[in-house]
Amino acid sequence: MRTRRCCGRIKALHALLGIQRFPTDDTIRNLFKRFRQGLVVQFYEPLWAWQLARVPQRAGGYSLDLDSTVFERYGEQEGVKRGYNPRKHGRASHHPLLAVLGEAGFILHGWLRSGNTRSDSGVVEFLKEALAKLESRKWIRVVRADSGFFAQELLQYLEGRELHYIVVARLTKWLKREAARVPTWRALDETYAVGEFRLKLLGWDRERRFVVVREQLRETKRSLGRKLLEVPGYTFRVFVTNRTEVPEEIWRDYNQRACIEQRIEELKSDLAADDFCLREFFATEAAFLAILMLFNLLGEFQRATGMSGYRQPATLRAQVFLCGAILGRAARKTVLHLSAAWGGLDQRNSLFDKLLQYEIQLRRSWNFNRSPAPKPLSSGFTQEGRIEVQLRNSGLTKEGRLARCRKLSRFEGERIRKSKT
């Protein structure tokens, strides 16, 4: 809203876009209030497919990183519940779930969930929808997630899809005991050592490989991991994986997942993803997905203009988009004069040249007023019958919808139950 008010006062931007004025705050709110779950899917799925088609394929595939975050809320909006909140304990919130292609910095999928859901709530259905966007599993080389996603259901699904994974293990009593009993440690340097073991936990259908990283406590640097009473002087990190590489390679690969934490922070601090919240749950989700679309568009802008390295949205705003300008006329034409003190045309001509050569391929078949025709997905089922049942006009599986929305307000829950009939 702050950006809209600023743009509304810039007459030069009105002239460039060919509009008389920007919509008011109420107009934008009313637009998002028109969204229901079916319309959210019908509107954003084609846009997401177009953005994904612009992502270059990578030899060996991308890392698919799963993570959740907390959006603090102030009010009684739908889906705002008390749950895990690391900053403000007891504060009501939403609990979004994201899937990111790590090396591309591309957000593949996103869910807005009520605040009292766990990190792994509905993650299998979420992952089914994310993978259905891809042409084949060759796009994904490994799935990485933190301990919040340490669940038998997720591991079993990934193994059934023949996908590699690295997931931080939740250190239960049994895992702590096995980590302390690792018979052989291989030192990487004076501080770190690695080991491994195989274990079948209670309720699991098979035993799995666990990789352990042991770090010696130091006074000069904070150590990651958990301390064990049986082995003083060290901290331990445990990963479960179905890959066969040596333990240190598993550990180093997972450490690259830290980029998703940076992307989430950019969504919050640079694009204000956690600021926009409406009374209706799916209206808020529509606004949330619009910000994810914007984030991906900024990444596509960097690829299209040939920028070297990744630049976060705040950097793009300060170095590229921000420039003093005056609207004038020359030869009976409207002309925008850019300030030389801000780089002017000399700094931006190369960007303009590449943008003018950029081809935007739009599909004439896009029609947001009707449901898309059923099409086969890479996961082996159709979009209208992903498991066996599809909710009317939703485009989502029944399990996926209930996993996100079963803990909404009483009003929202009644609306979900009516839609099932």
C-alpha positions as a Markdown table, in Angstrom:
| # | Residue | x | y | z |
|---|---|---|---|---|
| 1 | Met | 0.0 | 0.0 | 0.0 |
| 2 | Arg | 2.9 | 2.3 | 0.7 |
| 3 | Thr | 4.3 | 1.7 | -2.8 |
| 4 | Arg | 0.8 | 2.3 | -4.3 |
| 5 | Arg | 0.5 | 5.7 | -2.6 |
| 6 | Cys | 4.0 | 6.7 | -3.8 |
| 7 | Cys | 3.2 | 5.6 | -7.4 |
| 8 | Gly | -0.1 | 7.4 | -7.3 |
| 9 | Arg | 1.8 | 10.7 | -6.9 |
| 10 | Ile | 4.3 | 10.1 | -9.7 |
| 11 | Lys | 2.9 | 11.7 | -12.8 |
| 12 | Ala | 5.8 | 10.6 | -14.9 |
| 13 | Leu | 5.0 | 6.9 | -14.1 |
| 14 | His | 1.4 | 7.5 | -15.1 |
| 15 | Ala | 2.6 | 8.8 | -18.5 |
| 16 | Leu | 4.9 | 5.9 | -19.1 |
| 17 | Leu | 2.2 | 3.3 | -18.3 |
| 18 | Gly | -0.5 | 5.1 | -20.2 |
| 19 | Ile | -2.9 | 5.4 | -17.2 |
| 20 | Gln | -4.5 | 8.4 | -15.6 |
| 21 | Arg | -4.2 | 7.3 | -12.0 |
| 22 | Phe | -3.4 | 4.3 | -9.8 |
| 23 | Pro | -6.2 | 2.4 | -8.1 |
| 24 | Thr | -7.0 | 3.3 | -4.5 |
| 25 | Asp | -6.3 | 1.1 | -1.5 |
| 26 | Asp | -10.0 | 0.1 | -1.4 |
| 27 | Thr | -9.9 | -1.0 | -5.0 |
| 28 | Ile | -6.9 | -3.3 | -4.4 |
| 29 | Arg | -8.5 | -4.8 | -1.3 |
| 30 | Asn | -11.8 | -5.4 | -3.2 |
| 31 | Leu | -9.9 | -7.1 | -6.0 |
| 32 | Phe | -8.3 | -9.6 | -3.6 |
| 33 | Lys | -11.5 | -10.1 | -1.8 |
| 34 | Arg | -13.0 | -11.6 | -4.9 |
| 35 | Phe | -10.6 | -14.6 | -4.7 |
| 36 | Arg | -11.9 | -18.0 | -3.5 |
| 37 | Gln | -9.8 | -21.1 | -3.5 |
| 38 | Gly | -10.8 | -22.2 | -7.0 |
| 39 | Leu | -10.1 | -18.8 | -8.5 |
| 40 | Val | -6.7 | -18.6 | -6.8 |
| 41 | Val | -5.7 | -21.8 | -8.5 |
| 42 | Gln | -7.2 | -20.9 | -11.9 |
| 43 | Phe | -5.5 | -17.5 | -11.9 |
| 44 | Tyr | -2.1 | -18.3 | -10.6 |
| 45 | Glu | -1.4 | -21.7 | -12.0 |
| 46 | Pro | -1.0 | -20.4 | -15.7 |
| 47 | Leu | 1.2 | -17.6 | -14.5 |
| 48 | Trp | 3.4 | -20.0 | -12.5 |
| 49 | Ala | 3.7 | -22.3 | -15.5 |
| 50 | Trp | 4.8 | -19.3 | -17.7 |
| 51 | Gln | 7.4 | -18.3 | -15.1 |
| 52 | Leu | 8.7 | -21.8 | -14.8 |
| 53 | Ala | 9.1 | -22.2 | -18.5 |
| 54 | Arg | 11.5 | -19.2 | -18.4 |
| 55 | Val | 13.8 | -21.0 | -15.9 |
| 56 | Pro | 16.7 | -22.6 | -17.7 |
| 57 | Gln | 17.2 | -26.3 | -17.1 |
| 58 | Arg | 20.4 | -27.2 | -15.2 |
| 59 | Ala | 22.7 | -30.1 | -15.8 |
| 60 | Gly | 22.2 | -32.5 | -12.9 |
| 61 | Gly | 19.0 | -30.7 | -11.8 |
| 62 | Tyr | 18.1 | -28.2 | -9.0 |
| 63 | Ser | 18.0 | -28.6 | -5.3 |
| 64 | Leu | 14.4 | -28.3 | -4.0 |
| 65 | Asp | 14.4 | -26.7 | -0.6 |
| 66 | Leu | 11.4 | -26.9 | 1.7 |
| 67 | Asp | 10.9 | -24.4 | 4.6 |
| 68 | Ser | 8.2 | -22.7 | 6.5 |
| 69 | Thr | 8.1 | -19.2 | 8.1 |
| 70 | Val | 5.9 | -17.2 | 10.5 |
| 71 | Phe | 3.8 | -14.2 | 9.5 |
| 72 | Glu | 2.8 | -12.3 | 12.7 |
| 73 | Arg | -0.7 | -11.0 | 12.6 |
| 74 | Tyr | -2.7 | -8.5 | 14.7 |
| 75 | Gly | -6.4 | -9.1 | 14.5 |
| 76 | Glu | -8.9 | -12.0 | 14.1 |
| 77 | Gln | -8.6 | -12.7 | 10.4 |
| 78 | Glu | -9.4 | -16.2 | 9.1 |
| 79 | Gly | -6.6 | -18.6 | 9.7 |
| 80 | Val | -4.8 | -16.4 | 12.3 |
| 81 | Lys | -4.1 | -18.8 | 15.2 |
| 82 | Arg | -1.7 | -19.0 | 18.0 |
| 83 | Gly | 1.2 | -21.4 | 17.3 |
| 84 | Tyr | 5.0 | -21.5 | 17.1 |
| 85 | Asn | 6.4 | -18.0 | 17.0 |
| 86 | Pro | 10.1 | -17.7 | 17.6 |
| 87 | Arg | 10.0 | -13.9 | 18.0 |
| 88 | Lys | 6.8 | -13.1 | 19.8 |
| 89 | His | 5.7 | -16.1 | 21.8 |
| 90 | Gly | 1.9 | -16.5 | 21.9 |
| 91 | Arg | 1.3 | -14.0 | 19.1 |
| 92 | Ala | -1.2 | -15.2 | 16.5 |
| 93 | Ser | 0.1 | -15.8 | 13.0 |
| 94 | His | -0.1 | -17.5 | 9.7 |
| 95 | His | 2.4 | -20.3 | 8.9 |
| 96 | Pro | 3.3 | -20.3 | 5.1 |
| 97 | Leu | 5.0 | -23.2 | 3.4 |
| 98 | Leu | 7.5 | -22.7 | 0.5 |
| 99 | Ala | 9.4 | -24.8 | -2.0 |
| 100 | Val | 12.3 | -23.1 | -3.7 |
| 101 | Leu | 14.7 | -24.2 | -6.5 |
| 102 | Gly | 17.9 | -23.3 | -4.7 |
| 103 | Glu | 20.4 | -22.7 | -7.4 |
| 104 | Ala | 17.9 | -20.6 | -9.5 |
| 105 | Gly | 16.3 | -18.7 | -6.5 |
| 106 | Phe | 12.9 | -19.5 | -8.0 |
| 107 | Ile | 9.9 | -20.1 | -5.8 |
| 108 | Leu | 8.3 | -23.2 | -7.2 |
| 109 | His | 5.3 | -23.4 | -4.9 |
| 110 | Gly | 3.7 | -21.7 | -1.9 |
| 111 | Trp | 0.9 | -22.4 | 0.6 |
| 112 | Leu | -0.6 | -20.0 | 3.2 |
| 113 | Arg | -1.6 | -22.0 | 6.3 |
| 114 | Ser | -3.2 | -21.3 | 9.6 |
| 115 | Gly | -0.8 | -20.4 | 12.4 |
| 116 | Asn | -1.3 | -23.5 | 14.6 |
| 117 | Thr | -0.1 | -26.0 | 11.9 |
| 118 | Arg | 3.2 | -27.8 | 12.2 |
| 119 | Ser | 5.9 | -27.4 | 9.7 |
| 120 | Asp | 5.2 | -30.8 | 8.2 |
| 121 | Ser | 1.4 | -30.5 | 8.1 |
| 122 | Gly | 0.3 | -31.5 | 4.6 |
| 123 | Val | 3.8 | -31.5 | 3.3 |
| 124 | Val | 3.3 | -34.6 | 1.1 |
| 125 | Glu | 0.3 | -33.1 | -0.6 |
| 126 | Phe | 2.2 | -29.8 | -1.0 |
| 127 | Leu | 5.1 | -31.6 | -2.5 |
| 128 | Lys | 2.8 | -33.5 | -4.9 |
| 129 | Glu | 1.5 | -30.2 | -6.2 |
| 130 | Ala | 5.0 | -28.7 | -6.5 |
| 131 | Leu | 6.4 | -31.7 | -8.4 |
| 132 | Ala | 3.3 | -31.7 | -10.7 |
| 133 | Lys | 4.5 | -28.3 | -12.0 |
| 134 | Leu | 7.6 | -29.9 | -13.4 |
| 135 | Glu | 7.9 | -31.9 | -16.6 |
| 136 | Ser | 9.9 | -34.7 | -15.0 |
| 137 | Arg | 11.8 | -35.6 | -11.9 |
| 138 | Lys | 15.0 | -34.9 | -13.7 |
| 139 | Trp | 14.6 | -31.3 | -12.7 |
| 140 | Ile | 15.3 | -32.2 | -9.1 |
| 141 | Arg | 18.6 | -33.6 | -7.9 |
| 142 | Val | 17.9 | -33.6 | -4.1 |
| 143 | Val | 15.2 | -32.4 | -1.7 |
| 144 | Arg | 16.5 | -30.7 | 1.4 |
| 145 | Ala | 14.6 | -29.8 | 4.6 |
| 146 | Asp | 15.2 | -29.0 | 8.2 |
| 147 | Ser | 14.1 | -31.0 | 11.3 |
| 148 | Gly | 10.5 | -29.7 | 11.1 |
| 149 | Phe | 10.0 | -32.0 | 8.1 |
| 150 | Phe | 11.5 | -35.1 | 9.8 |
| 151 | Ala | 8.6 | -37.4 | 9.2 |
| 152 | Gln | 8.1 | -41.0 | 8.0 |
| 153 | Glu | 5.4 | -39.9 | 5.5 |
| 154 | Leu | 7.6 | -37.5 | 3.7 |
| 155 | Leu | 10.6 | -39.8 | 3.5 |
| 156 | Gln | 8.4 | -42.7 | 2.3 |
| 157 | Tyr | 6.9 | -40.5 | -0.4 |
| 158 | Leu | 10.3 | -39.3 | -1.7 |
| 159 | Glu | 11.6 | -42.8 | -1.8 |
| 160 | Gly | 8.5 | -43.9 | -3.8 |
| 161 | Arg | 9.2 | -41.1 | -6.3 |
| 162 | Glu | 12.9 | -42.2 | -6.4 |
| 163 | Leu | 14.1 | -38.7 | -5.3 |
| 164 | His | 17.2 | -38.1 | -3.2 |
| 165 | Tyr | 16.8 | -36.3 | 0.0 |
| 166 | Ile | 18.7 | -34.8 | 2.9 |
| 167 | Val | 16.6 | -34.0 | 6.0 |
| 168 | Val | 17.8 | -32.9 | 9.4 |
| 169 | Ala | 16.8 | -35.5 | 12.0 |
| 170 | Arg | 14.9 | -34.5 | 15.1 |
| 171 | Leu | 17.1 | -35.6 | 18.0 |
| 172 | Thr | 14.8 | -37.9 | 19.9 |
| 173 | Lys | 16.0 | -40.1 | 22.8 |
| 174 | Trp | 16.8 | -43.0 | 20.5 |
| 175 | Leu | 18.7 | -40.9 | 17.9 |
| 176 | Lys | 20.8 | -39.3 | 20.7 |
| 177 | Arg | 21.7 | -42.7 | 22.0 |
| 178 | Glu | 22.8 | -43.9 | 18.6 |
| 179 | Ala | 24.7 | -40.7 | 17.8 |
| 180 | Ala | 26.7 | -41.1 | 21.1 |
| 181 | Arg | 27.4 | -44.8 | 20.2 |
| 182 | Val | 28.9 | -44.2 | 16.7 |
| 183 | Pro | 31.9 | -46.5 | 16.8 |
| 184 | Thr | 34.1 | -44.9 | 14.1 |
| 185 | Trp | 34.7 | -41.2 | 13.7 |
| 186 | Arg | 36.7 | -39.8 | 10.7 |
| 187 | Ala | 38.3 | -36.4 | 11.5 |
| 188 | Leu | 38.0 | -33.7 | 8.8 |
| 189 | Asp | 40.1 | -31.2 | 10.8 |
| 190 | Glu | 40.8 | -30.3 | 14.4 |
| 191 | Thr | 37.2 | -29.3 | 15.0 |
| 192 | Tyr | 34.9 | -31.5 | 12.9 |
| 193 | Ala | 34.5 | -35.3 | 12.5 |
| 194 | Val | 31.9 | -37.4 | 10.7 |
| 195 | Gly | 30.3 | -40.8 | 11.2 |
| 196 | Glu | 27.2 | -42.7 | 10.3 |
| 197 | Phe | 24.8 | -45.4 | 11.3 |
| 198 | Arg | 21.7 | -47.1 | 10.2 |
| 199 | Leu | 18.5 | -47.3 | 12.3 |
| 200 | Lys | 14.8 | -48.2 | 12.0 |
| 201 | Leu | 12.8 | -45.9 | 14.3 |
| 202 | Leu | 9.5 | -46.8 | 15.9 |
| 203 | Gly | 6.7 | -46.7 | 13.3 |
| 204 | Trp | 9.0 | -46.7 | 10.3 |
| 205 | Asp | 8.7 | -49.3 | 7.6 |
| 206 | Arg | 12.5 | -49.7 | 7.0 |
| 207 | Glu | 15.9 | -48.7 | 8.4 |
| 208 | Arg | 17.5 | -45.6 | 7.0 |
| 209 | Arg | 21.0 | -44.1 | 6.8 |
| 210 | Phe | 21.9 | -41.4 | 9.3 |
| 211 | Val | 24.9 | -39.1 | 8.9 |
| 212 | Val | 26.4 | -37.5 | 12.0 |
| 213 | Val | 28.6 | -34.4 | 12.2 |
| 214 | Arg | 30.5 | -33.9 | 15.5 |
| 215 | Glu | 31.8 | -30.4 | 16.3 |
| 216 | Gln | 34.2 | -29.6 | 19.1 |
| 217 | Leu | 33.1 | -26.8 | 21.4 |
| 218 | Arg | 35.1 | -23.6 | 21.0 |
| 219 | Glu | 35.2 | -20.4 | 23.0 |
| 220 | Thr | 35.7 | -18.2 | 19.9 |
| 221 | Lys | 32.8 | -19.5 | 17.8 |
| 222 | Arg | 29.3 | -20.6 | 18.5 |
| 223 | Ser | 28.8 | -24.3 | 17.6 |
| 224 | Leu | 25.7 | -25.5 | 15.8 |
| 225 | Gly | 24.0 | -28.7 | 16.8 |
| 226 | Arg | 22.9 | -30.2 | 20.1 |
| 227 | Lys | 24.9 | -31.3 | 23.1 |
| 228 | Leu | 24.8 | -34.8 | 24.4 |
| 229 | Leu | 25.3 | -35.6 | 28.1 |
| 230 | Glu | 27.0 | -38.9 | 27.2 |
| 231 | Val | 29.7 | -37.0 | 25.1 |
| 232 | Pro | 30.7 | -33.7 | 26.8 |
| 233 | Gly | 32.7 | -31.1 | 24.8 |
| 234 | Tyr | 30.9 | -31.7 | 21.5 |
| 235 | Thr | 27.8 | -30.8 | 19.6 |
| 236 | Phe | 26.1 | -33.1 | 17.1 |
| 237 | Arg | 24.1 | -32.7 | 13.9 |
| 238 | Val | 22.3 | -35.7 | 12.4 |
| 239 | Phe | 20.9 | -36.0 | 8.9 |
| 240 | Val | 18.8 | -38.8 | 7.4 |
| 241 | Thr | 19.5 | -39.4 | 3.7 |
| 242 | Asn | 19.1 | -42.0 | 0.9 |
| 243 | Arg | 22.2 | -40.8 | -0.9 |
| 244 | Thr | 25.4 | -42.8 | -0.9 |
| 245 | Glu | 28.1 | -40.1 | -0.9 |
| 246 | Val | 30.6 | -39.8 | 2.0 |
| 247 | Pro | 29.2 | -38.1 | 5.1 |
| 248 | Glu | 31.1 | -34.8 | 4.6 |
| 249 | Glu | 29.6 | -34.4 | 1.1 |
| 250 | Ile | 26.1 | -34.8 | 2.5 |
| 251 | Trp | 26.8 | -32.2 | 5.2 |
| 252 | Arg | 28.3 | -29.7 | 2.7 |
| 253 | Asp | 25.4 | -30.2 | 0.3 |
| 254 | Tyr | 22.9 | -29.4 | 3.0 |
| 255 | Asn | 24.7 | -26.3 | 4.1 |
| 256 | Gln | 23.9 | -24.8 | 0.7 |
| 257 | Arg | 20.3 | -24.8 | 1.8 |
| 258 | Ala | 20.9 | -21.6 | 3.9 |
| 259 | Cys | 20.0 | -19.6 | 0.8 |
| 260 | Ile | 16.3 | -20.3 | 1.3 |
| 261 | Glu | 16.5 | -18.5 | 4.7 |
| 262 | Gln | 17.8 | -15.5 | 2.8 |
| 263 | Arg | 15.1 | -15.6 | 0.2 |
| 264 | Ile | 12.4 | -15.8 | 3.0 |
| 265 | Glu | 14.0 | -12.8 | 4.7 |
| 266 | Glu | 14.0 | -10.9 | 1.4 |
| 267 | Leu | 10.3 | -11.6 | 0.9 |
| 268 | Lys | 9.6 | -10.2 | 4.3 |
| 269 | Ser | 11.9 | -7.2 | 4.5 |
| 270 | Asp | 12.1 | -6.1 | 0.8 |
| 271 | Leu | 8.7 | -7.1 | -0.5 |
| 272 | Ala | 6.6 | -6.9 | 2.7 |
| 273 | Ala | 5.1 | -10.4 | 2.2 |
| 274 | Asp | 4.0 | -10.5 | 5.8 |
| 275 | Asp | 2.3 | -7.1 | 5.9 |
| 276 | Phe | -0.7 | -7.6 | 3.6 |
| 277 | Cys | -3.5 | -9.4 | 5.5 |
| 278 | Leu | -7.3 | -9.4 | 4.8 |
| 279 | Arg | -10.2 | -10.8 | 6.7 |
| 280 | Glu | -10.8 | -13.6 | 4.2 |
| 281 | Phe | -8.2 | -16.4 | 4.2 |
| 282 | Phe | -8.0 | -17.0 | 0.4 |
| 283 | Ala | -7.9 | -13.2 | -0.3 |
| 284 | Thr | -4.8 | -13.1 | 1.9 |
| 285 | Glu | -3.4 | -16.1 | 0.1 |
| 286 | Ala | -4.0 | -14.5 | -3.3 |
| 287 | Ala | -2.0 | -11.4 | -2.1 |
| 288 | Phe | 0.7 | -13.7 | -0.8 |
| 289 | Leu | 1.0 | -15.6 | -4.1 |
| 290 | Ala | 1.1 | -12.2 | -6.0 |
| 291 | Ile | 4.3 | -11.3 | -4.0 |
| 292 | Leu | 5.8 | -14.7 | -4.8 |
| 293 | Met | 5.1 | -14.0 | -8.5 |
| 294 | Leu | 6.8 | -10.6 | -8.1 |
| 295 | Phe | 9.9 | -12.2 | -6.5 |
| 296 | Asn | 10.1 | -14.7 | -9.5 |
| 297 | Leu | 9.7 | -11.8 | -12.0 |
| 298 | Leu | 12.6 | -9.9 | -10.4 |
| 299 | Gly | 14.7 | -13.1 | -10.8 |
| 300 | Glu | 13.6 | -13.3 | -14.5 |
| 301 | Phe | 14.5 | -9.6 | -14.9 |
| 302 | Gln | 18.1 | -10.4 | -13.8 |
| 303 | Arg | 18.4 | -13.3 | -16.1 |
| 304 | Ala | 16.9 | -11.4 | -19.1 |
| 305 | Thr | 19.3 | -8.4 | -18.6 |
| 306 | Gly | 22.4 | -10.6 | -18.1 |
| 307 | Met | 23.3 | -9.4 | -14.6 |
| 308 | Ser | 26.2 | -11.2 | -13.1 |
| 309 | Gly | 25.4 | -12.8 | -9.8 |
| 310 | Tyr | 22.2 | -12.6 | -7.7 |
| 311 | Arg | 20.9 | -9.3 | -6.4 |
| 312 | Gln | 18.2 | -9.1 | -3.8 |
| 313 | Pro | 15.1 | -6.9 | -4.4 |
| 314 | Ala | 16.3 | -4.0 | -2.2 |
| 315 | Thr | 19.6 | -3.9 | -4.2 |
| 316 | Leu | 17.7 | -3.8 | -7.5 |
| 317 | Arg | 15.5 | -1.0 | -6.2 |
| 318 | Ala | 18.5 | 1.1 | -5.1 |
| 319 | Gln | 20.9 | 0.4 | -8.0 |
| 320 | Val | 18.5 | -0.1 | -11.0 |
| 321 | Phe | 15.0 | 1.1 | -10.5 |
| 322 | Leu | 15.6 | 4.2 | -8.4 |
| 323 | Cys | 16.5 | 7.2 | -10.5 |
| 324 | Gly | 15.6 | 10.9 | -10.4 |
| 325 | Ala | 13.7 | 11.9 | -13.5 |
| 326 | Ile | 11.6 | 14.8 | -15.0 |
| 327 | Leu | 8.7 | 14.4 | -17.4 |
| 328 | Gly | 9.0 | 16.8 | -20.3 |
| 329 | Arg | 8.2 | 17.2 | -24.0 |
| 330 | Ala | 10.5 | 17.3 | -27.1 |
| 331 | Ala | 9.3 | 17.3 | -30.7 |
| 332 | Arg | 5.7 | 17.1 | -29.6 |
| 333 | Lys | 6.4 | 13.9 | -27.8 |
| 334 | Thr | 6.4 | 13.1 | -24.1 |
| 335 | Val | 10.0 | 12.5 | -22.9 |
| 336 | Leu | 11.4 | 11.3 | -19.6 |
| 337 | His | 14.7 | 12.9 | -18.7 |
| 338 | Leu | 16.8 | 10.7 | -16.4 |
| 339 | Ser | 19.2 | 12.3 | -13.9 |
| 340 | Ala | 22.9 | 11.8 | -14.7 |
| 341 | Ala | 23.6 | 11.9 | -11.0 |
| 342 | Trp | 21.7 | 8.7 | -10.7 |
| 343 | Gly | 23.4 | 6.9 | -13.5 |
| 344 | Gly | 21.1 | 8.2 | -16.2 |
| 345 | Leu | 20.9 | 6.4 | -19.6 |
| 346 | Asp | 24.6 | 5.6 | -19.6 |
| 347 | Gln | 24.1 | 3.1 | -16.8 |
| 348 | Arg | 20.8 | 1.7 | -18.1 |
| 349 | Asn | 21.2 | 1.6 | -21.9 |
| 350 | Ser | 22.5 | -1.9 | -21.9 |
| 351 | Leu | 19.6 | -3.0 | -19.7 |
| 352 | Phe | 17.1 | -1.3 | -22.1 |
| 353 | Asp | 18.7 | -3.0 | -25.1 |
| 354 | Lys | 18.4 | -6.5 | -23.6 |
| 355 | Leu | 14.8 | -5.8 | -22.4 |
| 356 | Leu | 13.8 | -4.7 | -25.9 |
| 357 | Gln | 15.1 | -8.0 | -27.3 |
| 358 | Tyr | 13.3 | -10.0 | -24.7 |
| 359 | Glu | 10.4 | -12.1 | -26.1 |
| 360 | Ile | 7.3 | -12.5 | -23.9 |
| 361 | Gln | 5.4 | -15.5 | -25.2 |
| 362 | Leu | 1.8 | -15.4 | -24.1 |
| 363 | Arg | -0.7 | -18.2 | -24.7 |
| 364 | Arg | -4.0 | -17.1 | -26.3 |
| 365 | Ser | -5.6 | -20.1 | -24.8 |
| 366 | Trp | -5.4 | -18.6 | -21.3 |
| 367 | Asn | -8.9 | -18.1 | -19.9 |
| 368 | Phe | -9.2 | -17.4 | -16.3 |
| 369 | Asn | -13.1 | -17.5 | -16.4 |
| 370 | Arg | -13.3 | -21.3 | -16.8 |
| 371 | Ser | -11.6 | -24.3 | -15.3 |
| 372 | Pro | -8.6 | -25.7 | -17.2 |
| 373 | Ala | -9.1 | -28.9 | -19.0 |
| 374 | Pro | -7.7 | -32.1 | -17.4 |
| 375 | Lys | -4.1 | -32.7 | -18.3 |
| 376 | Pro | -1.7 | -35.5 | -17.3 |
| 377 | Leu | 0.9 | -34.6 | -14.7 |
| 378 | Ser | 4.3 | -35.9 | -14.1 |
| 379 | Ser | 3.1 | -37.6 | -11.0 |
| 380 | Gly | 0.9 | -39.9 | -12.9 |
| 381 | Phe | -2.6 | -38.5 | -12.1 |
| 382 | Thr | -4.7 | -35.8 | -13.7 |
| 383 | Gln | -5.3 | -32.3 | -12.4 |
| 384 | Glu | -9.0 | -33.0 | -11.9 |
| 385 | Gly | -8.5 | -36.4 | -10.1 |
| 386 | Arg | -5.1 | -36.3 | -8.4 |
| 387 | Ile | -5.8 | -39.0 | -6.0 |
| 388 | Glu | -9.5 | -39.9 | -6.5 |
| 389 | Val | -11.5 | -36.9 | -5.3 |
| 390 | Gln | -11.3 | -33.3 | -6.3 |
| 391 | Leu | -13.2 | -30.5 | -4.6 |
| 392 | Arg | -15.5 | -28.5 | -6.8 |
| 393 | Asn | -13.6 | -25.7 | -8.7 |
| 394 | Ser | -10.6 | -26.1 | -6.4 |
| 395 | Gly | -7.9 | -27.7 | -8.4 |
| 396 | Leu | -6.4 | -29.0 | -5.2 |
| 397 | Thr | -6.6 | -32.4 | -3.6 |
| 398 | Lys | -9.0 | -33.0 | -0.7 |
| 399 | Glu | -6.1 | -34.0 | 1.5 |
| 400 | Gly | -4.1 | -30.9 | 0.6 |
| 401 | Arg | -7.0 | -28.6 | 1.3 |
| 402 | Leu | -7.9 | -30.1 | 4.6 |
| 403 | Ala | -4.3 | -30.1 | 5.7 |
| 404 | Arg | -4.1 | -26.4 | 5.3 |
| 405 | Cys | -7.5 | -25.3 | 6.4 |
| 406 | Arg | -8.8 | -27.8 | 8.9 |
| 407 | Lys | -7.8 | -25.4 | 11.7 |
| 408 | Leu | -9.3 | -22.2 | 10.4 |
| 409 | Ser | -12.1 | -20.3 | 12.1 |
| 410 | Arg | -15.5 | -22.0 | 12.5 |
| 411 | Phe | -16.9 | -20.0 | 9.6 |
| 412 | Glu | -14.2 | -21.1 | 7.2 |
| 413 | Gly | -14.5 | -24.7 | 8.4 |
| 414 | Glu | -18.2 | -24.7 | 7.7 |
| 415 | Arg | -17.6 | -23.3 | 4.2 |
| 416 | Ile | -15.1 | -26.1 | 3.5 |
| 417 | Arg | -17.5 | -28.8 | 4.6 |
| 418 | Lys | -20.3 | -27.4 | 2.4 |
| 419 | Ser | -17.9 | -27.3 | -0.6 |
| 420 | Lys | -17.3 | -31.1 | -0.2 |
| 421 | Thr | -21.0 | -31.9 | -0.8 |
